[in-house]
Amino acid sequence: MKKFLFLLLSHLILVSCSQHYYYAPNTLHLPAVSQKGQISIEASLNGSSQIRGTEVRSAWMPAQNVSVMANLMYLSGSFEQTNFFVFPTPPTELHTGSGHLLELGLSKHFPLSNTNSVFSITSGAGLGRSINTFDKQRKAELNFSRYFVQPAFMSYGKMANVGVGFRFSYLNFYGGTIDYTINESDLYTIKNIEQKAHFLLPDVGFTAGVRFDPIEIRCNITLGLMPQPYQFGFSNHNLSISALTVLDAEQSNKKYTKRKISKKKKRK
Amino acid sequence: MKKLLALSGFFATLLFASSCKEEFDYVYYTPEDYSLISQHLNLPELPPKYTAQLPMHLSGTGLFAPEISTEEATLGRVLFYDKNLSSDKTINCASCHKQELGFADNKAVSPGVESRAGQRNAIALSSVANFAAYYGTDLNGSGAIPFFWDNRANTASQQNLETMANPVEMNMKPHEIKAAVEAQAYYKPLFKKAFGNEEITAQRISQALASFVNAMGSYQSRFDAAANAAFNNNQFGIDYHQQFLNLSTLENRGKALYMANCASCHSQNFGRPMKVYSNNGLDETTVDQGVGGITGFASQKGVFKVPTLRNIALTAPYMHDGRFKTLSEVIDHYSTGIKFHPNLGEELRQGNQPIKMQFSSEDKEALLAFFNTLTDDVFLQDERFSDPHK
């Protein structure tokens, strides 16, 4: 128990330290569509100790048990820093950071018989960029691509849905422009990233949602399982609250067609 | 469905192709600025960092090197080697502080502009583990160890302004220094990097020089390697009296003699001296009053700065007036030559009698061997501190 508390405390201290992040995981997109023609749209507010942002996740099932997804994440944050180790002490610097990631994925769903549960496998790829500024003028921009495979399990209840997923990502920092006068510690971190360049990142994600038809409110937790992410300036968690709605395109089409027919009949 | 798969495949290929470049561009100078700079100076496109990481045996006992601005130190390096900063354009800082000699001079007193004779021996800038850590930097103000043999300057900036203004050294008034720097076009981008704009002032020149000098230091000698090993073997503690495994028997004997006879003033780890100033019995009466000549206190007449002894084997001649040509002469002085002076340091006297350390010839050989372990070839060949002018 003591060890757990120590680890928790150390984690909180590390997380609460002011620092720049060069990568943060997006929320795992767990299955939301289950019928052919359904479209889901989910918008979330994300937050951790320093990072705030939004995500939009959408999925479409063009064929039964096959869906495509598109996810967009935008995160940003800021902190102030004063360097007391330099004389004369310079003015407090405003540091900001932002990042975005756009990815597409293709999923295969395997409904589990006699249950309202589904197992899915998703693979996808995306492009992202992190932009950190150091006292407004100095900037470090890093570009990355990410490929992932994500097995997930989702269970649908009458009132609530729960899900869990694992995402195995291959993250590749393929370029960037860095002002060489940024903080030495950040330069060191970026050189660490450049040196390694290719990362295998396992993440685990949980979601729990309560349905207020036609909206579902979800709480999402994504935890990075990569050891020592701080040496690369990676955030290893993402918490979000989202609102999700599922549109049934086929049902809507049927209703629309019915309405048209009945109008024609009336005219006749 | 097939279209969907084809689209996904196309997207993945595109992504893979776009991410094959794998190149980070570090930006420092603009291409125009670097083109101008590289016409006159041998400066790398990306400047090296100047903040020192002191070895564990020093940082573990509380000596830390403060952060140094890379931009200011880079500018300071160019200024340090610029002869335009002297009235007849023949002298720069390096004229008296030569890197290959541990940033000291091999003359008893160095000539200044128009070959005017200086008054004291040029202090070896490499005698410290880190200049800023040793002197305490401007951050500590007057509480830090002062500069010059007579401790008359409190900060590195004050020290370099005085040196430039000294009629027998560089003989330049602040407005002349400013004009001399402004006349060189390549300084503008360097000032912009260091201070955010191209404005050149004497204060900024002085600050940049101070940053460069504050970055200097010698901490990669054989002594440091041996002390570090001892520090690690002792599980992060050190007793400098113990035998160091990485030193020879003769060197260890010399170390023991040093710790017993010299370290009470010059320090055990060569980090900071134990005394800020002292009289070491060179003469019974003194003409150059040293610290006392500045403060006027009788108790400080004839006393001078106590330096640490890193790279001591390279920095002959020795003492504030350069009277000893070799290290052996210095050892002989402490062995049998200390004279009584009213302000003679208490470590060197018993009542009114000066102590004679009476080193045997083996002792002297051992001391010399130990002093040679304080030579730091890495620092002496460090390009960051070399002359960048073409």
Interface residues (C-beta under 8 A of the other chain):
Chain A: P62 A63 V66 V68 N83 F85 V86 F87 P88 L104 L106 A125 G126 L127 L142 N143 F144 S145 Y147 N172 F173 Y174 G175 G176 T177 I178 D179 Y180 T181 E184 I190 E194 A197
Chain B: M1 L4 L5 S8 F11 A12 L15 F16 S18 S19 C20 K21 E22 E23 F24 D25 Y26 V27 Y28 L46 P47 K49 T51 P66 E67 S69 T70 E71 T137 D138 L139 K193
